[in-house]
Amino acid sequence: MLMLLDTPSLYFRAFYGIPESMTAPDGMPVNAVRGLIDMIATLVRKYRPAELVATMDADWRPAFRVAAIPTYKAHRVAHGDTEEVPDTLVPQIPVIERVLDAVGIARLESPGYEADDVIGTLTHAAGGGAVDVVTGDRDLFQLVDDSRPVRILYTARGIRNLQVVDEAFVTAKYGIPGRSYADFATLRGDPSDGLPGVSGVGEKTAAALITRFGSLDALLTALDEGATEGFPAGARTKLAAARDYLRVAPAVVEVAPDAPLPPADLTLPAKPRDPETLVQLADRYDLDSPLNRLLDTLK
């Protein structure tokens, strides 16, 4: 089984879930570093993946998404086009990267793409192999596919109490076919990502439309052909008014299946790739305990 980590989602969760009083000897907070290491140890111990990838954001706000919808993540911009990240988290991210590399866990990113796109690409490339995606981001529900199977291990309730998201979960929660989350999210929108959705179309109407027509493409075909049946009261007018948005939104909402990635060994390591560097990192940032827990799970 291939396990894909939405690493930014996980280290943000660790940062906010563990006190900043967890510091290195020089006083630098390492709460996100320690938390992420412990998360990975817990996941490996419970699920025993054969392959493991820590995916990263090479570009948290890709140009192709901003060109399509300028409001995409605009509310998160700090200055210039950099993401608003807590000052005490910023220096921890390079440490996380160095730890992952020294342990030997594959760390992949793609210029111009988000971690979500790396996950989408690796999931697509896995063919019929089983894939578990660990994330706190609902956007990745669009990858759920029971036939392969691809499922989401959703961290909303914590890493020790993961929700397993499969097609039945998506249907039960949103009232849509299990593989239709991207189409549903396009209609509904997502304020947390700056996606407006169709004005006046909430979750219930979006679910009714996707269930009735089967897909966003089929819905738009019916709309463009002038069909009137199957549209809830007032929805047809709202959809027609949002036609320009609906033309470009799928390219923003859907994760890329073809982000360029370098060759990499995805195999879960049985021992550290660079033990010397790992010892140095452990000493400098006081990471002995979490690293020992992780290394014990790899044996």
Secondary structure, 3 states (H helix, E strand, C coil): CEEEEEHHHHHHHHHHHCCCCCECCCCCECHHHHHHHHHHHHHHHHHCCCEEEEECCCCCCCHHHHHHCCCCCHHHECCCCCECCCCCCCCHHHHHHHHHHHHCCEEECCCCCCHHHHHHHHHHHCCCCCEEEEECCHHHHHHCECCCCEEEEECCCCCCCCEEECHHHHHHHHCCCCCCHHHHHHHHCEHHHCECCCCCCCHHHHHHHHHHHCCHHHHHHHHHCCCCCCCCCCHHHHHHHCHHHHHHHHHHHCCCCCCCCCCCCCECCCCCCCHHHHHHHHHHHCCHHHHHHHHHHHC
